[in-house]
Amino acid sequence: MLLSGMHMICETKVSSGYSTIIPADIRKSLGINPGDILEWIIDGNKIIVKPRKKTQFGDIVGLIEEGGSALSAKKIIQNGA
């Protein structure tokens, strides 16, 4: 692990099945647990991996109180907003 300013840099290897391990220091610092969703984003020639915000009950209640269609509410929840 290499710390660079506010950045943590770790290396992992991609297996023959295209899997990789999230380094323990990164899992702990971001609170990533089994079953959590990670978003993979391509930004030019970089890959950004970030945990998706977990939907809380209050987020869903807020959607219901605001009204709108069930389909649009489902899309918002799935996108982690």
C-alpha positions in Angstrom: 0.0 0.0 0.0 1.2 3.5 -0.9 -0.2 6.7 0.6 0.0 9.7 -1.6 -1.5 12.9 0.0 -5.2 12.0 0.5 -5.0 9.0 -1.9 -4.5 5.3 -0.9 -2.9 3.3 -3.7 -3.0 -0.5 -3.6 -2.4 -3.2 -6.2 -4.4 -6.4 -6.9 -4.1 -9.0 -9.6 -6.9 -10.0 -12.0 -7.5 -13.7 -11.9 -8.1 -15.9 -14.9 -11.9 -15.5 -14.2 -11.5 -11.7 -14.3 -12.0 -11.4 -10.5 -10.0 -9.3 -8.2 -9.8 -8.7 -4.4 -10.6 -5.4 -2.7 -7.6 -4.7 -0.5 -8.4 -4.8 3.3 -7.2 -1.3 4.0 -9.6 0.1 1.3 -12.5 -2.1 2.4 -12.1 -0.9 6.0 -11.6 2.8 5.2 -14.8 2.8 3.0 -16.9 0.4 5.0 -17.3 -2.0 2.1 -19.0 -5.3 3.2 -20.1 -8.5 1.5 -23.1 -7.9 -0.7 -22.3 -4.2 -1.2 -22.5 -2.9 -4.8 -19.5 -1.3 -6.5 -19.9 1.0 -9.4 -17.1 0.8 -12.1 -16.7 4.0 -14.1 -14.5 4.6 -17.1 -13.0 8.2 -17.1 -10.7 8.5 -20.1 -8.0 5.9 -19.6 -8.8 5.5 -15.8 -11.2 3.2 -14.0 -12.9 4.6 -11.0 -14.5 2.1 -8.6 -16.8 3.4 -5.9 -19.3 1.9 -3.5 -22.9 2.7 -4.3 -24.8 4.6 -1.6 -27.0 2.3 0.4 -30.7 3.2 0.2 -32.1 3.9 3.6 -35.7 3.5 4.6 -36.1 7.3 4.9 -35.0 7.7 1.3 -37.8 5.4 0.1 -40.4 7.1 2.3 -39.3 10.5 0.9 -40.0 9.2 -2.6 -43.4 7.9 -1.7 -44.4 11.2 0.0 -43.2 13.2 -3.0 -45.4 11.2 -5.4 -44.4 10.1 -8.9 -44.5 6.9 -10.7 -43.3 3.6 -9.2 -41.1 3.0 -12.2 -39.2 6.3 -11.7 -38.9 5.6 -8.0 -37.4 2.2 -8.7 -34.9 3.7 -11.1 -33.8 6.2 -8.6 -33.4 3.5 -5.9 -31.4 1.2 -8.2 -29.0 4.0 -9.2 -28.3 4.7 -5.5 -29.6 8.2 -5.4 
